[in-house]
Amino acid sequence: MARERSGRTARHLVLVARLRRLREGAGLSVPQAALQLGWHPTTLRRLEQAQTSLDVGQVCALLAVYGAGAAEADDIMGRLNAANMPGWWHPWRDAMAPWLMDLMSVESAAGVVRTWDPALVPLLLRTPAYAMAVDEIRCPDGDAAGRRRRADFLVERQKRLQEQQTRLWAVLPVTALRVRVGGDEVMREQLRSIQQLAERGDVTVQLHPEYAPPHPLTGVPALTLYRVEIREIADHVVREGGLPGTAEVWDSPHPVQTYQGMLDVSCVMAMRPARTGEVLQDEYDRKWA
């Protein structure tokens, strides 16, 4: 039976990658393997893309057709239950767009998350009040309960990233700190929050000065790069900026490496992280001192 829709988990992705490697090692294409199994090729493709839960009978059949050794077969079968367990974000699926549900497996395994926003505080640095204010601007027809739910989910994501010791590295123009979102109290709280985050050892915040020359991310919409050290899970890059609730997600090497290079150069051109605290304090004093 297919798992209730909540997105793939890292354990699930790792296991289907092992099954895919076994198929390739056996010299079988998807249609060839499906023919031997008596399945439709789509069934096998969906399984290898982690679009369905891993059925015990199906996995046993795959291992037999692929000629898996006893030790590897036992190891894979021993990991099935964990791979079929829903992720921690399962209860929050009502607060997520479909693309985000599939991305949470990557976020839960990421060692580094790099983020850029051209006009606002990047999502993973936002306070709940700031996040709800942005949500209200972008989706004015939405209800307050939905905005609060999404803000609470953001707080949980931030907490989980800290607990799993993921390094967060954000770059943004200093002018993004001046874009008025919500009232004075929302902006004051957000700026104070960034100051505190920038002092943490697992968070790096870099700023581009107001009159800085163009850099590779100039004009690029909000961007997040997930670096994952588990070989079965590819690095991912997400670019937002289209219709609300939509995003472009890539895991193939070319776009990931291209955006990584753009982030690298942009960070080199930004102010050093050691200056961030001073600049943030200047911004706070400029408005509220």
C-alpha positions as CSV (number, residue, x, y, z in Angstrom):
1,M,0.0,0.0,0.0
2,A,1.4,3.4,-0.9
3,R,2.5,5.7,1.9
4,E,0.2,8.6,2.8
5,R,1.6,11.6,1.0
6,S,4.2,13.3,3.2
7,G,7.3,13.4,1.0
8,R,10.2,11.1,0.8
9,T,12.7,10.6,3.6
10,A,16.5,10.4,3.5
11,R,16.4,6.7,4.5
12,H,14.0,6.0,1.7
13,L,16.1,7.8,-0.9
14,V,19.2,5.9,0.3
15,L,17.5,2.5,0.0
16,V,16.0,3.1,-3.5
17,A,19.4,4.3,-4.7
18,R,21.0,1.0,-3.5
19,L,18.3,-0.9,-5.3
20,R,18.9,1.1,-8.5
21,R,22.7,0.4,-8.3
22,L,22.0,-3.3,-7.9
23,R,19.8,-3.2,-11.1
24,E,22.5,-1.4,-13.0
25,G,25.2,-3.8,-11.6
26,A,23.1,-6.6,-12.9
27,G,23.2,-5.0,-16.4
28,L,19.4,-4.5,-16.6
29,S,17.5,-1.5,-17.8
30,V,14.2,-0.6,-16.2
31,P,12.2,-2.2,-19.0
32,Q,14.3,-5.3,-18.9
33,A,14.0,-5.7,-15.1
34,A,10.3,-4.9,-15.2
35,L,9.8,-7.7,-17.8
36,Q,11.5,-10.3,-15.7
37,L,9.5,-9.2,-12.7
38,G,6.2,-9.1,-14.6
39,W,5.7,-5.5,-13.7
40,H,4.9,-2.4,-15.8
41,P,8.1,-0.3,-16.2
42,T,6.2,2.6,-14.6
43,T,5.9,0.6,-11.4
44,L,9.7,0.1,-11.2
45,R,10.4,3.7,-12.1
46,R,8.1,5.0,-9.4
47,L,9.8,2.8,-6.9
48,E,13.3,3.9,-7.9
49,Q,12.1,7.6,-7.7
50,A,10.8,7.0,-4.1
51,Q,7.3,7.9,-5.2
52,T,5.8,4.9,-3.4
53,S,6.5,3.1,-0.2
54,L,8.8,0.0,-0.3
55,D,6.7,-3.1,-0.2
56,V,8.4,-6.1,1.3
57,G,7.3,-8.5,-1.4
58,Q,8.4,-6.1,-4.2
59,V,11.8,-5.6,-2.6
60,C,12.3,-9.3,-2.2
61,A,11.5,-9.9,-5.8
62,L,13.9,-7.1,-6.9
63,L,16.8,-8.6,-4.8
64,A,16.2,-12.0,-6.4
65,V,16.2,-10.7,-10.0
66,Y,19.3,-8.6,-9.3
67,G,21.2,-11.5,-7.8
68,A,21.9,-9.6,-4.6
69,G,24.3,-11.3,-2.1
70,A,22.9,-12.7,1.1
71,A,24.6,-10.0,3.3
72,E,23.4,-7.1,1.2
73,A,19.9,-8.5,0.9
74,D,19.6,-9.0,4.7
75,D,20.9,-5.4,5.2
76,I,18.4,-3.9,2.8
77,M,15.5,-5.9,4.2
78,G,16.5,-4.9,7.7
79,R,16.2,-1.2,6.8
80,L,12.8,-1.4,5.1
81,N,10.7,-0.5,8.2
82,A,12.8,2.6,8.9
83,A,12.7,3.7,5.2
84,N,8.9,3.5,5.2
85,M,8.5,5.6,8.3
86,P,7.2,9.1,7.6
87,G,9.5,12.0,8.2
88,W,9.1,14.4,11.2
89,W,7.4,16.8,8.9
90,H,4.5,14.4,8.2
91,P,2.1,16.2,10.6
92,W,2.9,19.5,8.8
93,R,2.0,18.4,5.3
94,D,-1.0,20.8,5.3
95,A,1.5,23.7,5.6
96,M,3.7,22.7,2.7
97,A,3.6,23.0,-1.1
98,P,4.1,19.7,-2.9
99,W,7.6,20.7,-4.0
100,L,8.6,21.3,-0.4
101,M,7.3,18.0,0.8
102,D,9.7,16.2,-1.5
103,L,12.5,18.6,-0.6
104,M,12.3,18.0,3.2
105,S,14.2,14.7,2.8
106,V,17.1,16.6,1.4
107,E,16.9,19.4,4.1
108,S,16.8,16.7,6.8
109,A,20.1,15.3,5.5
110,A,21.9,18.6,4.5
111,G,25.2,19.5,6.1
112,V,25.2,23.0,4.7
113,V,22.3,25.2,3.5
114,R,23.3,28.3,1.5
115,T,20.6,30.9,0.8
116,W,20.2,34.2,-1.0
117,D,17.4,36.6,-1.3
118,P,17.6,39.8,-3.4
119,A,14.9,41.9,-1.5
120,L,13.9,40.3,1.8
121,V,15.4,38.5,4.7
122,P,16.0,34.9,3.6
123,L,13.3,32.5,4.6
124,L,15.3,30.4,7.1
125,L,16.4,33.6,9.0
126,R,12.9,34.9,9.3
127,T,11.0,35.4,12.6
128,P,7.4,34.1,12.7
129,A,6.0,37.6,12.6
130,Y,8.1,38.6,9.6
131,A,7.3,35.4,7.8
132,M,3.5,35.9,8.4
133,A,3.8,39.5,7.1
134,V,5.5,38.3,3.9
135,D,2.9,35.5,3.6
136,E,0.1,38.0,3.9
137,I,1.6,40.3,1.2
138,R,2.1,37.4,-1.3
139,C,-1.2,35.6,-0.5
140,P,-3.6,38.3,0.5
141,D,-6.6,36.0,0.1
142,G,-5.1,33.5,2.6
143,D,-6.5,33.1,6.1
144,A,-4.7,34.0,9.3
145,A,-4.7,30.4,10.6
146,G,-2.9,29.2,7.6
147,R,-0.3,31.9,7.9
148,R,0.3,31.0,11.6
149,R,0.5,27.3,10.7
150,R,3.2,28.0,8.0
151,A,5.1,30.2,10.4
152,D,5.0,27.5,13.1
153,F,6.4,25.0,10.6
154,L,9.2,27.4,9.7
155,V,10.1,27.6,13.4
156,E,10.2,23.8,13.6
157,R,12.4,23.7,10.5
158,Q,14.8,26.2,12.0
159,K,15.0,24.2,15.2
160,R,15.6,20.9,13.4
161,L,18.4,22.4,11.3
162,Q,20.1,23.6,14.5
163,E,19.6,20.2,16.2
164,Q,21.1,18.3,13.2
165,Q,24.1,20.8,13.2
166,T,23.4,22.0,9.7
167,R,25.5,25.1,8.9
168,L,23.4,27.9,7.5
169,W,25.1,30.4,5.3
170,A,23.1,33.4,4.0
171,V,24.0,36.3,1.8
172,L,21.7,39.3,1.0
173,P,22.0,43.0,0.1
174,V,21.9,45.3,3.1
175,T,19.0,47.1,1.4
176,A,16.9,43.9,2.0
177,L,17.0,44.8,5.7
178,R,15.2,48.1,5.0
179,V,12.3,46.7,3.0
180,R,9.3,47.3,5.3
181,V,7.5,44.1,6.1
182,G,4.8,44.5,8.8
183,G,5.0,47.2,11.3
184,D,7.9,48.7,13.3
185,E,7.8,46.0,15.9
186,V,8.0,43.2,13.3
187,M,11.0,44.9,11.7
188,R,12.8,45.6,15.0
189,E,12.3,42.0,16.1
190,Q,13.6,40.7,12.8
191,L,16.7,42.7,12.8
192,R,17.5,41.8,16.4
193,S,17.0,38.2,15.5
194,I,19.5,38.3,12.6
195,Q,22.0,40.0,14.9
196,Q,21.7,37.0,17.4
197,L,21.8,34.5,14.6
198,A,25.0,36.0,13.1
199,E,26.7,35.5,16.4
200,R,26.0,31.7,16.4
201,G,28.8,29.4,15.3
202,D,26.6,27.5,12.9
203,V,25.3,30.5,11.0
204,T,27.1,32.8,8.6
205,V,25.5,36.0,7.4
206,Q,27.1,38.1,4.7
207,L,25.8,41.5,3.4
208,H,26.3,43.3,0.1
209,P,26.8,47.1,0.6
210,E,24.1,49.4,-0.7
211,Y,26.3,50.8,-3.5
212,A,28.3,47.6,-4.3
213,P,29.0,46.7,-7.9
214,P,26.8,43.9,-9.5
215,H,27.7,40.4,-8.6
216,P,26.6,37.0,-10.1
217,L,23.4,36.8,-8.1
218,T,22.3,40.4,-8.9
219,G,18.6,40.1,-10.1
220,V,18.4,36.4,-9.3
221,P,15.3,35.4,-7.3
222,A,15.5,33.8,-3.9
223,L,17.8,30.8,-4.0
224,T,18.6,27.9,-1.6
225,L,21.4,25.4,-2.1
226,Y,21.4,22.2,-0.1
227,R,24.8,20.4,0.3
228,V,24.4,16.8,1.3
229,E,27.3,14.5,2.2
230,I,25.3,11.2,1.8
231,R,26.4,9.8,-1.5
232,E,23.0,8.5,-2.4
233,I,21.4,11.9,-2.1
234,A,22.4,14.6,-4.6
235,D,22.9,18.2,-3.7
236,H,19.8,20.3,-4.6
237,V,19.2,23.9,-5.6
238,V,15.8,25.6,-5.2
239,R,14.9,28.9,-7.0
240,E,11.7,30.7,-5.9
241,G,10.3,33.9,-7.3
242,G,7.5,32.7,-9.6
243,L,3.8,32.2,-8.5
244,P,3.2,31.9,-4.8
245,G,3.7,28.3,-3.7
246,T,5.9,27.3,-6.6
247,A,9.6,26.8,-7.1
248,E,12.1,25.3,-9.5
249,V,14.1,22.4,-8.0
250,W,17.2,20.9,-9.6
251,D,19.4,18.0,-8.5
252,S,21.4,17.5,-11.6
253,P,25.1,18.5,-11.5
254,H,25.1,21.4,-14.0
255,P,22.5,23.7,-12.4
256,V,23.7,22.8,-8.9
257,Q,27.4,23.5,-9.7
258,T,26.5,26.7,-11.7
259,Y,24.5,28.2,-8.8
260,Q,27.1,27.1,-6.3
261,G,29.7,29.0,-8.4
262,M,27.5,32.0,-8.4
263,L,27.1,31.9,-4.7
264,D,30.8,31.5,-4.2
265,V,31.6,34.6,-6.2
266,S,28.8,36.5,-4.6
267,C,30.1,35.7,-1.1
268,V,33.7,36.7,-2.1
269,M,32.3,40.1,-3.3
270,A,30.2,40.6,-0.2
271,M,31.4,42.1,3.1
272,R,33.4,39.7,5.3
273,P,31.3,37.9,8.0
274,A,33.4,39.6,10.6
275,R,31.8,43.0,9.6
276,T,28.2,41.7,9.7
277,G,27.6,42.4,13.4
278,E,28.8,46.0,13.0
279,V,26.7,46.6,9.9
280,L,23.6,45.1,11.5
281,Q,24.0,47.3,14.6
282,D,24.4,50.4,12.3
283,E,21.2,49.4,10.6
284,Y,19.4,49.0,13.9
285,D,20.7,52.4,15.2
286,R,19.8,54.1,11.9
287,K,16.1,53.3,12.4
288,W,15.6,52.9,16.2
289,A,18.5,54.4,18.1
